[in-house]
């Protein structure tokens, strides 16, 4: 919320936040969306999946299928710590915060076989 906002906007923001929601002023929304659209036009905003390495994609699929780090490590002939490192990189690149979010992402991408 900007300092210059009207009193009514401040009251609205307080009510929205009090109800457990997130508030972003219309002016700030415009700036954020404008910045995003500019990045899309210039190619800065790209599909995060394309930033994953082939190994990270492989591990993402295996995690989403429900395999543990130890199972993945055994299957790929790498250490469980390496699997964990790859999983951390995947989550950072995709801005995900849990294994559940990884599974949900993989489902949306169509990475899981029926």
N, C-alpha and C positions, 0 to 999 in steps of 0.2 A: 504494500500500500504506500502511496506517495504522501509526502508531508503536506502537499498542497490540496489533498482530498477534502471534499466538503464534509461537514459534520454528519450529514445523513449517510454518507458512504461509510464513515467510521462506525456508525451505529449498525448499519447493515453488516459490516465486516465482523463486528463483535458477535452479533446473533448467529451468523454463519459458522464462525469458529466455535462458539459455545455449543452449537449442535453437533460438533465433531467433524465438520467438513473443513475443506481448505478454501481460503479466500485469496483471490488475485484480482486486483482492481481492473476495471475495463482498460485503463491506460496501460497498465503493466501487461495485460493480456495481449493487447495490440503489439507491444514491443516484442514480447516473446514469440508470438506467431509470426510477426514480420521477420524477425531474426531467423527463425526456423525456415521459412519460405525462401529467404535469401540463400541459406546454406543448401537447400534442395536445388535451387536454380543453378548454383555454382558447382554443384556436384560434391560438396563437402559432406552432405548427409547421405550416407549410403546404407545399404542393407547390412546390418551387423553380421549376419550369417556369413557373408562373403569374406569377412575379416578373419574367420576361423581357419586354422590350418587343417589339412586333411586328417591329421591325428586327432585334433580337437573335435572335429566332426564325428569321427569314429567313436571317441569316448562319450560325446554327447548322446549319441544313439544308444550306446550300451548302458549309460546311466539311466536314460529314459526308459529303457526296457526293464529296469529294475535290478541290474547287476550291481553288486557291491564293488568297492575299490579293489578288494582282494581278488574277486572273480575276474574283473577287468584286467588287472595286472597279470594274472595267470594266463589269461587268454591272449594278451598282447605281448607277453614275455617282457614285461617291464615291472618296476617296483610299485607297490601300492602308493608310496610317497610321490612317485612320478605321476600316477593317475590323479592323485589329489592336487598336484601342481597344475596339471592340465585342466582339471575341473574348475579350479580357482580362476585360471585365465579365461576359460569359457564364460564363467559367470561374470567376470569383470567386463569382457567384451560385449556381452549381451545385456548387461545391467540387470542381472538376476541375483537373487539373494538366498535361494534355497534349492534343494534337490527337487522339491515339488514344483517350483517355478521352472526348473529345467525340463521336467516332464511335460508340463503344460506348454512350454515353448515348442518342444519337439512335436507334440501333438498338433499344434497350430501349423507348424511347418510341414506336416505330413511325413515326418521321419519315422514314425512307428508303423510297422506292418500290422494288418488286422489279424 
